[in-house]
């Protein structure tokens, strides 16, 4: 099993909540780059698990844009009491 950031799942959850954002728009907001194509490639690499190191600022941006938490992005299950 590869370590990957659960971006696809977070996007799907956001869509179910009524948040609509295109993949290119999300990539451009999270990965500030001069080239839009490179932002999309970086987002795709994280979705596939090809890149596993991500800056915490980008995690915060993903959480903000997709209305999710970092735990959900990394697949951490909530603790039960």
HELIX and SHEET records of a PDB file:
HELIX    1   1 UNK A    7  UNK A   16  1                                  10    
HELIX    2   2 UNK A   23  UNK A   30  1                                   8    
HELIX    3   3 UNK A   36  UNK A   48  1                                  13    
HELIX    4   4 UNK A   56  UNK A   66  1                                  11    
HELIX    5   5 UNK A   70  UNK A   74  1                                   5    
END                                                                             
